[in-house]
Amino acid sequence: GGGMGKASSDLAALKNLGPTSVQWLNEAGLFTRADLEELGAVLAYRIVMHQRPDANLNLLYALHGALTDTHWAELPPAMKARLKQEAAAPLHVCPSYPSLSPYHPVTDLPPFPGFREEAFDFMSALAANNRRDWFKPRKETFDDEVMWPMQCLMADAAREAGRLGLPFTADPKRSIFRLYRDTRFSKNKQPYKTHVGAVFSRSGERNEEGVLYVHFEPGNSFLGAGFWHPEMPLLRAWRSRLAASPADFLAIIRDLEAKGLVPETTDALKRLPRGFEAPDDPKVAEMLRWKSFLVSRTFDDEALQSPAFTEAVVAMMRDTRPLLEYGWSLKPANVS
């Protein structure tokens, strides 16, 4: 971090921090910008509050502004609301302040507020300006307008799933895919994805087989579910069961189609896999060649602007559960 070789306290040089704020921070053991950056505005504020209960939210806004070089009065309302929410929630244990209680992400985040117009504008602009020098100064907007609502959506739908006994959960921090692309082996050198994706699974881990996927992208948002390129042991078990008793799976497919969900694959073998006889039913013959078993449901931008989108996610969980349970039942859950 910064602050190396500076005077004992360089906090006074930061925007918004007058002598009283600096004194309070010093009392709390914070002397440099680096100290403040390491903890972040919310935790620094919480620590000051332990010793100075008369400190109010303006200090929180001032600290956040100090780190982002923004006058505290100019912070957007969404940012202030988010800071206030984070400051009120039980926190991660901070190693040096074990008295602060642990953080339970699924219970602590507020309900999904809907993505604001700004979220769509940001992702559209990112698609047109896919460069680090464009994104870096605007990361704050991405965090506030895109990541924060996405985390709320994951927590909200996971809570609802738990209440309804649906076998899905999420970790708002770990269940969302990184925006950064790995460009090392790719011809496409653009540093960022132009969508944000996240996963509900039985354990809350992203890399599990059989998941529900949320895709947020202006003009191309959808919910997907199923098994994307399952590993060979599962795929073999799937094909064997499909060949041996096709009626089970065909019943699930009829049920999905009645709900407007048409199963599809990413890609398929050219011919039947080795060891399989051609079945009578051409639909079964086709699916024996599949390498993935997926369904999806598309949504317009307006749907994602509404807090009711949580209900659409839960409905997708309900509708796709038979497909997922078919795959889950083919092998133990803990095989990676």
WOFEN-V51631 format. One record per residue. SS is DSSP state (a for helix, b for strand, c for the rest). OMEGA is omega in whole degrees, -180 to 180 (NA if undefined). BURIAL is b if it has 24 or more other ideal C-beta (glycine too) atoms within 12 Angstrom, else e. Layout:
SS|OMEGA|BURIAL, SS|OMEGA|BURIAL
//
This chain:
c|179|e, c|172|e, c|-179|e, c|175|e, c|178|e, c|174|e, c|-173|e, c|174|e, c|177|b, c|-177|b, a|-176|b, a|-179|e, a|-176|e, c|178|b, c|174|b, c|-172|b, c|177|b, c|-176|e, a|-178|e, a|179|e, a|-179|b, a|179|b, a|180|e, a|179|b, a|179|b, a|178|b, a|-179|e, c|177|b, c|180|e, c|-175|b, c|-174|e, c|175|b, a|-180|b, a|178|e, a|-177|b, a|180|b, a|-177|e, a|-179|e, a|-173|b, a|-174|b, a|-172|b, a|-177|b, a|178|b, a|179|b, a|-179|b, a|-177|b, a|176|b, a|-179|b, a|178|b, a|-175|e, a|-175|e, c|-175|e, c|180|e, c|175|e, c|-180|b, c|-174|e, a|178|b, a|177|b, a|178|b, a|-179|b, a|180|b, a|-179|b, a|179|b, a|178|b, a|-180|b, a|-178|b, a|-177|b, a|180|b, c|-179|e, c|174|e, c|-172|e, a|-178|b, a|-177|e, a|178|e, c|180|b, c|-178|b, a|-179|e, a|-180|b, a|180|b, a|-179|b, a|-179|e, a|179|b, a|-178|b, a|180|b, a|-178|b, a|-178|b, a|-178|b, a|-175|e, c|170|b, c|-170|e, c|166|b, c|172|e, c|177|e, b|-171|e, c|-176|e, c|-180|e, b|-174|e, c|-179|e, c|-179|e, c|-170|e, c|-180|e, c|-173|e, c|179|b, c|-166|e, a|-174|b, a|-179|b, a|-171|e, a|-177|b, c|180|b, c|177|b, c|179|b, c|-178|b, c|-169|b, c|175|b, c|179|b, c|175|b, a|-178|e, a|-179|b, a|179|b, a|179|b, a|-177|e, a|-177|b, a|176|b, a|179|e, a|179|e, a|179|b, a|-179|e, a|-176|e, c|-172|e, c|-178|b, c|180|e, a|-176|e, a|174|e, a|-173|e, a|-171|b, a|-179|e, a|-178|e, a|-176|b, a|178|e, a|179|b, a|177|b, a|-179|b, a|-176|b, a|-168|b, a|-177|b, a|-175|b, a|-177|b, a|177|b, a|179|b, a|177|b, a|178|b, a|179|b, a|-179|b, a|-179|b, a|-176|b, a|-178|b, a|177|b, a|177|b, a|-177|b, a|178|b, a|179|b, a|-179|e, a|-176|e, a|-180|e, c|176|e, c|-171|b, c|-178|b, c|170|b, b|-178|b, c|171|b, c|-172|b, c|179|b, c|-171|e, c|-173|b, c|-178|b, b|-180|b, c|177|b, c|178|e, c|-175|b, b|177|e, c|171|e, c|-173|e, c|-172|e, c|-175|e, c|-172|e, c|174|e, c|179|e, c|-176|e, c|179|e, c|-171|e, c|-173|e, b|167|b, c|179|b, c|175|b, c|172|b, b|-179|b, b|179|b, b|-171|b, b|164|b, b|177|b, b|-179|b, c|-176|b, c|-172|b, c|176|b, c|-177|e, c|-169|b, c|179|e, c|177|b, c|-178|b, c|-175|b, b|169|b, b|-172|b, b|177|b, b|-177|b, b|179|b, b|-180|b, c|-178|b, c|177|b, c|-177|e, c|-180|e, b|179|b, b|169|b, b|178|b, b|176|b, b|177|b, b|-175|b, b|-177|b, c|-179|b, c|179|e, c|-180|b, c|-170|e, a|-179|e, a|180|e, a|-179|b, a|178|b, a|179|e, a|-180|b, a|-178|b, a|-179|b, a|-179|e, a|179|b, a|-180|b, a|-175|b, a|180|e, c|-176|e, a|-175|b, a|-179|e, a|-174|e, a|179|b, a|178|e, a|178|e, a|-179|b, a|177|b, a|180|e, a|179|e, a|-177|b, a|178|e, a|179|e, c|178|e, c|-180|e, c|-176|b, c|-178|e, c|179|b, b|178|b, c|173|b, c|179|e, c|-173|e, b|172|e, c|176|e, c|180|e, c|-178|e, c|178|e, c|-179|b, c|175|e, c|180|e, c|174|e, c|177|e, c|179|e, c|-180|e, c|-173|e, c|-178|e, a|179|e, a|179|e, a|179|b, a|-180|e, a|-175|b, a|175|b, a|-180|b, c|-176|b, b|176|b, c|177|b, c|177|b, b|-169|b, b|168|b, b|177|b, b|-180|b, b|-176|b, b|-179|e, b|176|b, c|-176|e, a|-177|b, a|-178|e, a|-177|b, a|178|b, c|-176|b, c|175|e, c|-179|e, c|179|e, a|174|b, a|-178|b, a|177|e, a|178|b, a|-179|b, a|177|b, a|178|b, a|176|b, a|-178|b, a|-174|b, a|-174|b, a|-178|b, a|-180|b, a|178|b, a|-178|b, a|-179|b, a|175|b, a|180|b, a|-179|b, a|-175|b, c|-175|e, c|179|b, c|-178|b, c|-176|e, c|-170|e, c|175|e, c|-175|e, c|NA|e
//
